[in-house]
Amino acid sequence: MNEVLAGKGTFLAFLKENIATVLNEECDKATKDIDEKLDELQKELLRLANSKADYEGVADEIYRLRELKQSALVESAEREGKRQRIMEMAEFLDEQPELLEEYDEQLVRRLIEKVTVFEERFTVVFKSGVETDIEI
C-alpha cells in the first residue's frame, strides 16, 4: 500500500486514464441511431398494417432493435457505475497520506480487488485494473 501511496500521482493518472476510456465509449450515439431506426420502422409498420400488407418482418426487426437498445442501455449503466467507482477511488486515494504507519482496513477494502499468493510472490489486483507482483 505504501508503494501505491508513494506513487499515487502515477496511480491517479492511471485511474483518470481509465475514466477517460470509460467515458469515450459511445453508447449514447448507438441508442440515438437505434431510436431513429425504430421510428422509421414503426412508421413503416403502420403503413403496411393500414394497407393490409404483411408486416411480420418489420415487426420482428422492431423487436430485435428494442432488445439491442436495451442491451446498449444496460452497458451504458454498467459503464457509468464503473466510472463512478473509479472517481470515488481516485478521490479517496488522493485524501490518503503519503505513508502508512499501520494497517488500514478501509483503504485496503476500497482499493484492492484480490490478492493471489504464490510460493515466491503474490499478485495484488487493484479495483482500478492495476496489477502488481510483490516478491516474497
Buried (B, 14 or more C-beta within 10 A) or exposed (E): BEEBBEEBEEBBEBBEEBBEBBEEEEBEEBBEBBEEBBEEBEEBBEEBEEEEEEBEEBBEBBEEBEEBBEEBBEBBEEBEEBBEBBBEBBEEBEEBEEEBEEEBEEBEEBBBEEEEEEEEEBEBBBBBBBEEEEEE
